[in-house]
Amino acid sequence: MARSNACCRLLLLLLCGTLLLEMNPGMMLVSADACPLYCLDVDYMTCPSTGDEHLSPQCNCCLAPEGCTLHLSDGTSVYCS
């Protein structure tokens, strides 16, 4: 009985291992971009979808939508790609 139990456990362990090895590793990976923890001195933001409308500023490009431009208080601008 004990030998039968051990064989069943071993078989179950091998089956689980086989299933895990057969899984697509790409499905288990989660991609994450690191967002810098600093705020630029942004006066306003413009985005292609709203034309020249001055939008509420975001701290940096990590928080702003892609393609938008952050207009800084010193007169320079940062394009968010």
MOPAC internal coordinates of N, CA, C and O (Angstrom, degrees):
PM7 1SCF
backbone

  N    0.0000 0     0.00 0     0.00 0    0    0    0
  C    1.4489 1     0.00 0     0.00 0    1    0    0
  C    1.5271 1   110.79 1     0.00 0    2    1    0
  O    1.2310 1   120.58 1   135.04 1    3    2    1
  N    1.3398 1   116.49 1   -44.96 1    3    2    1
  C    1.4557 1   120.34 1  -178.98 1    5    3    2
  C    1.5276 1   110.32 1   -65.66 1    6    5    3
  O    1.2310 1   121.08 1   142.44 1    7    6    5
  N    1.3379 1   115.53 1   -37.56 1    7    6    5
  C    1.4617 1   119.49 1   179.13 1    9    7    6
  C    1.5216 1   110.17 1   -67.28 1   10    9    7
  O    1.2310 1   119.71 1   141.39 1   11   10    9
  N    1.2947 1   118.15 1   -38.61 1   11   10    9
  C    1.4619 1   123.13 1   178.23 1   13   11   10
  C    1.5281 1   110.45 1   -64.08 1   14   13   11
  O    1.2310 1   120.81 1   138.40 1   15   14   13
  N    1.3381 1   116.05 1   -41.60 1   15   14   13
  C    1.4650 1   121.35 1   178.35 1   17   15   14
  C    1.5270 1   110.54 1   -62.95 1   18   17   15
  O    1.2310 1   120.46 1   136.34 1   19   18   17
  N    1.3206 1   116.73 1   -43.66 1   19   18   17
  C    1.4604 1   121.25 1  -179.37 1   21   19   18
  C    1.5269 1   110.47 1   -64.98 1   22   21   19
  O    1.2310 1   120.45 1   140.09 1   23   22   21
  N    1.3254 1   116.75 1   -39.91 1   23   22   21
  C    1.4676 1   120.45 1   178.57 1   25   23   22
  C    1.5276 1   110.86 1   -64.84 1   26   25   23
  O    1.2310 1   120.19 1   139.20 1   27   26   25
  N    1.3139 1   117.25 1   -40.80 1   27   26   25
  C    1.4699 1   121.24 1   178.67 1   29   27   26
  C    1.5280 1   110.71 1   -63.92 1   30   29   27
  O    1.2310 1   120.75 1   138.15 1   31   30   29
  N    1.3150 1   116.17 1   -41.85 1   31   30   29
  C    1.4708 1   119.83 1   179.14 1   33   31   30
  C    1.5312 1   110.74 1   -65.19 1   34   33   31
  O    1.2310 1   120.47 1   137.41 1   35   34   33
  N    1.3215 1   116.70 1   -42.59 1   35   34   33
  C    1.4558 1   121.14 1   178.97 1   37   35   34
  C    1.5249 1   110.70 1   -63.08 1   38   37   35
  O    1.2310 1   120.41 1   136.45 1   39   38   37
  N    1.3117 1   116.82 1   -43.55 1   39   38   37
  C    1.4586 1   121.56 1   178.65 1   41   39   38
  C    1.5298 1   110.75 1   -62.77 1   42   41   39
  O    1.2310 1   120.33 1   137.58 1   43   42   41
  N    1.3125 1   116.97 1   -42.42 1   43   42   41
  C    1.4600 1   121.67 1   178.66 1   45   43   42
  C    1.5304 1   110.63 1   -64.48 1   46   45   43
  O    1.2310 1   120.35 1   138.49 1   47   46   45
  N    1.3212 1   116.93 1   -41.51 1   47   46   45
  C    1.4600 1   121.40 1   178.46 1   49   47   46
  C    1.5279 1   110.78 1   -63.58 1   50   49   47
  O    1.2310 1   120.11 1   136.66 1   51   50   49
  N    1.3190 1   117.39 1   -43.34 1   51   50   49
  C    1.4597 1   121.06 1   178.27 1   53   51   50
  C    1.5276 1   111.39 1   -64.42 1   54   53   51
  O    1.2310 1   120.27 1   140.28 1   55   54   53
  N    1.3059 1   117.09 1   -39.72 1   55   54   53
  C    1.4604 1   121.65 1   178.86 1   57   55   54
  C    1.5267 1   110.76 1   -63.84 1   58   57   55
  O    1.2310 1   120.64 1   135.40 1   59   58   57
  N    1.3254 1   116.38 1   -44.60 1   59   58   57
  C    1.4715 1   120.46 1   178.34 1   61   59   58
  C    1.5246 1   110.85 1   -63.75 1   62   61   59
  O    1.2310 1   120.18 1   137.79 1   63   62   61
  N    1.3110 1   117.27 1   -42.21 1   63   62   61
  C    1.4590 1   121.10 1   178.34 1   65   63   62
  C    1.5175 1   111.98 1   -62.61 1   66   65   63
  O    1.2310 1   120.88 1   138.75 1   67   66   65
  N    1.3248 1   115.92 1   -41.25 1   67   66   65
  C    1.4598 1   120.47 1   178.21 1   69   67   66
  C    1.5185 1   111.00 1   -63.16 1   70   69   67
  O    1.2310 1   120.57 1   136.87 1   71   70   69
  N    1.3132 1   116.52 1   -43.13 1   71   70   69
  C    1.4663 1   120.21 1   178.82 1   73   71   70
  C    1.5230 1   111.14 1   -63.20 1   74   73   71
  O    1.2310 1   120.26 1   138.78 1   75   74   73
  N    1.3194 1   117.11 1   -41.22 1   75   74   73
  C    1.4629 1   120.31 1   179.31 1   77   75   74
  C    1.5246 1   111.73 1   -66.02 1   78   77   75
  O    1.2310 1   120.12 1   141.72 1   79   78   77
  N    1.3305 1   117.38 1   -38.28 1   79   78   77
  C    1.4597 1   120.61 1   179.47 1   81   79   78
  C    1.5224 1   111.69 1   -70.15 1   82   81   79
  O    1.2310 1   120.15 1   150.05 1   83   82   81
  N    1.3218 1   117.32 1   -29.95 1   83   82   81
  C    1.4584 1   121.77 1  -179.61 1   85   83   82
  C    1.5195 1   112.76 1   -77.95 1   86   85   83
  O    1.2310 1   119.84 1   164.02 1   87   86   85
  N    1.3262 1   117.90 1   -15.98 1   87   86   85
  C    1.4622 1   120.45 1  -178.97 1   89   87   86
  C    1.5195 1   109.58 1   -65.94 1   90   89   87
  O    1.2310 1   120.78 1   -32.20 1   91   90   89
  N    1.3076 1   116.12 1   147.80 1   91   90   89
  C    1.4559 1   121.43 1   177.51 1   93   91   90
  C    1.5229 1   108.34 1   -74.88 1   94   93   91
  O    1.2310 1   119.42 1   -62.63 1   95   94   93
  N    1.3300 1   118.70 1   117.37 1   95   94   93
  C    1.4658 1   120.19 1  -177.99 1   97   95   94
  C    1.5229 1   112.38 1   -61.53 1   98   97   95
  O    1.2310 1   119.76 1   151.93 1   99   98   97
  N    1.3247 1   118.07 1   -28.07 1   99   98   97
  C    1.4560 1   120.89 1   179.25 1  101   99   98
  C    1.5121 1   112.71 1   -63.45 1  102  101   99
  O    1.2310 1   120.35 1   153.43 1  103  102  101
  N    1.3143 1   116.94 1   -26.57 1  103  102  101
  C    1.4597 1   120.47 1  -179.78 1  105  103  102
  C    1.5201 1   110.96 1   -74.22 1  106  105  103
  O    1.2310 1   120.34 1   157.54 1  107  106  105
  N    1.3147 1   116.96 1   -22.46 1  107  106  105
  C    1.4514 1   120.15 1  -175.55 1  109  107  106
  C    1.5266 1   112.24 1   -94.08 1  110  109  107
  O    1.2310 1   120.12 1   167.02 1  111  110  109
  N    1.3333 1   117.37 1   -12.98 1  111  110  109
  C    1.4527 1   120.58 1  -178.57 1  113  111  110
  C    1.5187 1   110.21 1   -85.66 1  114  113  111
  O    1.2310 1   120.89 1   -40.83 1  115  114  113
  N    1.3006 1   115.90 1   139.17 1  115  114  113
  C    1.4575 1   121.65 1   176.46 1  117  115  114
  C    1.5162 1   107.31 1  -119.15 1  118  117  115
  O    1.2310 1   121.01 1   -56.65 1  119  118  117
  N    1.3087 1   115.67 1   123.35 1  119  118  117
  C    1.4574 1   120.01 1   179.98 1  121  119  118
  C    1.5201 1   109.78 1   -87.73 1  122  121  119
  O    1.2310 1   120.89 1   -46.48 1  123  122  121
  N    1.3058 1   115.90 1   133.52 1  123  122  121
  C    1.4623 1   120.34 1   178.93 1  125  123  122
  C    1.5191 1   109.15 1  -137.03 1  126  125  123
  O    1.2310 1   121.27 1   -46.02 1  127  126  125
  N    1.3032 1   115.17 1   133.98 1  127  126  125
  C    1.4553 1   120.34 1   175.57 1  129  127  126
  C    1.5173 1   108.61 1   -94.94 1  130  129  127
  O    1.2310 1   121.32 1   -42.94 1  131  130  129
  N    1.3110 1   115.07 1   137.06 1  131  130  129
  C    1.4633 1   119.23 1   177.37 1  133  131  130
  C    1.5259 1   108.49 1   -77.99 1  134  133  131
  O    1.2310 1   120.53 1   -46.54 1  135  134  133
  N    1.2998 1   116.59 1   133.46 1  135  134  133
  C    1.4564 1   122.10 1   179.93 1  137  135  134
  C    1.5281 1   108.41 1  -105.68 1  138  137  135
  O    1.2310 1   120.15 1   -58.77 1  139  138  137
  N    1.3469 1   117.31 1   121.23 1  139  138  137
  C    1.4651 1   118.89 1  -179.68 1  141  139  138
  C    1.5192 1   111.81 1   -63.67 1  142  141  139
  O    1.2310 1   121.06 1   -35.95 1  143  142  141
  N    1.3132 1   115.58 1   144.05 1  143  142  141
  C    1.4636 1   120.82 1  -177.03 1  145  143  142
  C    1.5265 1   110.84 1   -98.32 1  146  145  143
  O    1.2310 1   120.64 1  -119.42 1  147  146  145
  N    1.3253 1   116.37 1    60.58 1  147  146  145
  C    1.4612 1   120.42 1   175.46 1  149  147  146
  C    1.5229 1   108.72 1  -141.71 1  150  149  147
  O    1.2310 1   120.78 1   -26.02 1  151  150  149
  N    1.3068 1   116.10 1   153.98 1  151  150  149
  C    1.4609 1   121.84 1   178.58 1  153  151  150
  C    1.5239 1   109.46 1  -115.96 1  154  153  151
  O    1.2310 1   120.99 1   -51.48 1  155  154  153
  N    1.3169 1   115.70 1   128.52 1  155  154  153
  C    1.4589 1   120.83 1   172.79 1  157  155  154
  C    1.5234 1   108.14 1   -80.28 1  158  157  155
  O    1.2310 1   120.40 1   -19.37 1  159  158  157
  N    1.3173 1   116.84 1   160.63 1  159  158  157
  C    1.4665 1   121.27 1   178.18 1  161  159  158
  C    1.5347 1   107.68 1   -86.49 1  162  161  159
  O    1.2310 1   120.70 1   -99.34 1  163  162  161
  N    1.3305 1   116.26 1    80.66 1  163  162  161
  C    1.4656 1   122.92 1  -173.24 1  165  163  162
  C    1.5244 1   110.16 1   -94.42 1  166  165  163
  O    1.2310 1   120.80 1   -52.62 1  167  166  165
  N    1.3455 1   116.08 1   127.38 1  167  166  165
  C    1.4668 1   120.88 1   175.74 1  169  167  166
  C    1.5258 1   110.61 1   -79.53 1  170  169  167
  O    1.2310 1   121.12 1   130.38 1  171  170  169
  N    1.3406 1   115.47 1   -49.62 1  171  170  169
  C    1.4609 1   120.31 1  -179.44 1  173  171  170
  C    1.5224 1   109.02 1  -157.63 1  174  173  171
  O    1.2310 1   121.27 1    -7.57 1  175  174  173
  N    1.3245 1   115.17 1   172.43 1  175  174  173
  C    1.4515 1   121.87 1  -177.81 1  177  175  174
  C    1.5210 1   107.97 1  -131.23 1  178  177  175
  O    1.2310 1   120.06 1   -36.41 1  179  178  177
  N    1.3321 1   117.49 1   143.59 1  179  178  177
  C    1.4621 1   121.98 1   172.22 1  181  179  178
  C    1.5217 1   108.11 1  -123.71 1  182  181  179
  O    1.2310 1   121.37 1   -32.49 1  183  182  181
  N    1.3337 1   114.98 1   147.51 1  183  182  181
  C    1.4619 1   120.89 1   179.40 1  185  183  182
  C    1.5305 1   108.71 1  -132.98 1  186  185  183
  O    1.2310 1   120.00 1   -30.96 1  187  186  185
  N    1.3345 1   117.61 1   149.04 1  187  186  185
  C    1.4632 1   120.58 1   179.89 1  189  187  186
  C    1.5339 1   112.77 1   -56.85 1  190  189  187
  O    1.2310 1   120.30 1   147.05 1  191  190  189
  N    1.3078 1   117.04 1   -32.95 1  191  190  189
  C    1.4691 1   120.58 1  -176.55 1  193  191  190
  C    1.5253 1   112.88 1   -70.01 1  194  193  191
  O    1.2310 1   119.95 1   159.90 1  195  194  193
  N    1.3397 1   117.70 1   -20.10 1  195  194  193
  C    1.4718 1   120.57 1  -178.58 1  197  195  194
  C    1.5226 1   112.22 1  -116.10 1  198  197  195
  O    1.2310 1   119.98 1  -172.51 1  199  198  197
  N    1.3168 1   117.65 1     7.49 1  199  198  197
  C    1.4626 1   120.90 1   178.83 1  201  199  198
  C    1.5172 1   111.56 1    68.79 1  202  201  199
  O    1.2310 1   121.10 1    49.16 1  203  202  201
  N    1.3416 1   115.51 1  -130.84 1  203  202  201
  C    1.4691 1   120.76 1  -177.48 1  205  203  202
  C    1.5224 1   113.07 1   -92.70 1  206  205  203
  O    1.2310 1   119.98 1  -171.24 1  207  206  205
  N    1.3146 1   117.64 1     8.76 1  207  206  205
  C    1.4691 1   120.57 1  -179.12 1  209  207  206
  C    1.5284 1   110.01 1   -62.90 1  210  209  207
  O    1.2310 1   120.58 1   -47.61 1  211  210  209
  N    1.3181 1   116.50 1   132.39 1  211  210  209
  C    1.4703 1   121.46 1   178.20 1  213  211  210
  C    1.5252 1   108.34 1   -80.65 1  214  213  211
  O    1.2310 1   120.87 1   -63.86 1  215  214  213
  N    1.3122 1   115.94 1   116.14 1  215  214  213
  C    1.4645 1   122.14 1  -178.33 1  217  215  214
  C    1.5213 1   110.27 1   -99.53 1  218  217  215
  O    1.2310 1   121.09 1   -18.16 1  219  218  217
  N    1.3141 1   115.52 1   161.84 1  219  218  217
  C    1.4713 1   120.55 1   176.26 1  221  219  218
  C    1.5246 1   108.80 1   -59.12 1  222  221  219
  O    1.2310 1   120.41 1   -46.33 1  223  222  221
  N    1.3214 1   116.83 1   133.67 1  223  222  221
  C    1.4687 1   119.44 1  -175.82 1  225  223  222
  C    1.5271 1   112.89 1   -73.10 1  226  225  223
  O    1.2310 1   121.49 1   -28.71 1  227  226  225
  N    1.3123 1   114.76 1   151.29 1  227  226  225
  C    1.4634 1   122.99 1   171.56 1  229  227  226
  C    1.5248 1   107.53 1  -106.14 1  230  229  227
  O    1.2310 1   120.44 1   -19.82 1  231  230  229
  N    1.3166 1   116.77 1   160.18 1  231  230  229
  C    1.4736 1   121.02 1  -178.20 1  233  231  230
  C    1.5270 1   112.93 1   -63.50 1  234  233  231
  O    1.2310 1   120.40 1   136.99 1  235  234  233
  N    1.3246 1   116.84 1   -43.01 1  235  234  233
  C    1.4607 1   121.13 1  -178.08 1  237  235  234
  C    1.5245 1   109.03 1  -158.27 1  238  237  235
  O    1.2310 1   120.27 1    -2.06 1  239  238  237
  N    1.3118 1   117.09 1   177.94 1  239  238  237
  C    1.4682 1   121.18 1  -176.44 1  241  239  238
  C    1.5250 1   113.30 1   -66.59 1  242  241  239
  O    1.2310 1   120.21 1   159.93 1  243  242  241
  N    1.3003 1   117.20 1   -20.07 1  243  242  241
  C    1.4610 1   120.00 1   178.01 1  245  243  242
  C    1.5283 1   110.29 1   -64.61 1  246  245  243
  O    1.2310 1   120.48 1   148.09 1  247  246  245
  N    1.3136 1   116.68 1   -31.91 1  247  246  245
  C    1.4618 1   121.59 1  -177.41 1  249  247  246
  C    1.5260 1   112.68 1   -97.48 1  250  249  247
  O    1.2310 1   119.91 1   165.29 1  251  250  249
  N    1.3224 1   117.77 1   -14.71 1  251  250  249
  C    1.4637 1   121.98 1  -179.20 1  253  251  250
  C    1.5288 1   109.76 1   -90.56 1  254  253  251
  O    1.2310 1   120.06 1   -28.21 1  255  254  253
  N    1.3270 1   117.50 1   151.79 1  255  254  253
  C    1.4651 1   119.85 1   176.76 1  257  255  254
  C    1.5340 1   111.42 1   -64.17 1  258  257  255
  O    1.2310 1   120.75 1   -29.66 1  259  258  257
  N    1.3179 1   116.17 1   150.34 1  259  258  257
  C    1.4588 1   121.47 1   179.20 1  261  259  258
  C    1.5267 1   109.61 1   -62.69 1  262  261  259
  O    1.2310 1   120.59 1   -42.19 1  263  262  261
  N    1.3241 1   116.48 1   137.81 1  263  262  261
  C    1.4563 1   121.58 1   178.71 1  265  263  262
  C    1.5169 1   113.87 1    93.77 1  266  265  263
  O    1.2310 1   120.00 1   170.70 1  267  266  265
  N    1.3072 1   117.61 1    -9.30 1  267  266  265
  C    1.4644 1   121.32 1   179.56 1  269  267  266
  C    1.5290 1   109.98 1   -83.57 1  270  269  267
  O    1.2310 1   120.99 1   -17.17 1  271  270  269
  N    1.3158 1   115.72 1   162.83 1  271  270  269
  C    1.4588 1   122.09 1   178.32 1  273  271  270
  C    1.5149 1   109.42 1  -121.28 1  274  273  271
  O    1.2310 1   120.97 1   -50.23 1  275  274  273
  N    1.3220 1   115.76 1   129.77 1  275  274  273
  C    1.4584 1   121.44 1   175.63 1  277  275  274
  C    1.5217 1   107.88 1   -93.58 1  278  277  275
  O    1.2310 1   120.34 1   -56.64 1  279  278  277
  N    1.3204 1   116.95 1   123.36 1  279  278  277
  C    1.4646 1   121.95 1   179.74 1  281  279  278
  C    1.5239 1   107.65 1   -99.96 1  282  281  279
  O    1.2310 1   121.08 1   -66.99 1  283  282  281
  N    1.3281 1   115.54 1   113.01 1  283  282  281
  C    1.4604 1   121.80 1  -174.61 1  285  283  282
  C    1.5237 1   111.40 1   -82.90 1  286  285  283
  O    1.2310 1   121.13 1   -20.92 1  287  286  285
  N    1.3161 1   115.45 1   159.08 1  287  286  285
  C    1.4651 1   121.49 1  -176.59 1  289  287  286
  C    1.5320 1   112.76 1   -67.53 1  290  289  287
  O    1.2310 1   119.74 1   160.58 1  291  290  289
  N    1.3388 1   118.09 1   -19.42 1  291  290  289
  C    1.4678 1   120.19 1   178.95 1  293  291  290
  C    1.5304 1   112.60 1   -86.74 1  294  293  291
  O    1.2310 1   120.24 1  -174.04 1  295  294  293
  N    1.3351 1   117.14 1     5.96 1  295  294  293
  C    1.4628 1   121.47 1   177.61 1  297  295  294
  C    1.5172 1   114.41 1    95.11 1  298  297  295
  O    1.2310 1   119.59 1   170.33 1  299  298  297
  N    1.3158 1   118.38 1    -9.67 1  299  298  297
  C    1.4638 1   121.11 1   177.94 1  301  299  298
  C    1.5211 1   109.35 1   -87.74 1  302  301  299
  O    1.2310 1   120.94 1    -9.78 1  303  302  301
  N    1.3156 1   115.80 1   170.22 1  303  302  301
  C    1.4632 1   119.62 1   178.87 1  305  303  302
  C    1.5225 1   109.66 1  -138.03 1  306  305  303
  O    1.2310 1   121.34 1   -24.16 1  307  306  305
  N    1.3152 1   115.04 1   155.84 1  307  306  305
  C    1.4647 1   122.40 1   179.69 1  309  307  306
  C    1.5188 1   107.53 1  -125.99 1  310  309  307
  O    1.2310 1   120.56 1   -57.88 1  311  310  309
  N    1.3480 1   116.54 1   122.12 1  311  310  309
  C    1.4606 1   121.89 1   178.02 1  313  311  310
  C    1.5232 1   108.78 1   -87.75 1  314  313  311
  O    1.2310 1   120.48 1   -49.94 1  315  314  313
  N    1.3062 1   116.68 1   130.06 1  315  314  313
  C    1.4756 1   121.80 1  -178.46 1  317  315  314
  C    1.5252 1   109.92 1   -94.78 1  318  317  315
  O    1.2310 1   120.89 1   -74.36 1  319  318  317
  N    1.3321 1   115.91 1   105.64 1  319  318  317
  C    1.4657 1   119.99 1  -179.49 1  321  319  318
  C    1.5022 1   111.96 1  -102.03 1  322  321  319
  O    1.2310 1   120.10 1   180.00 1  323  322  321

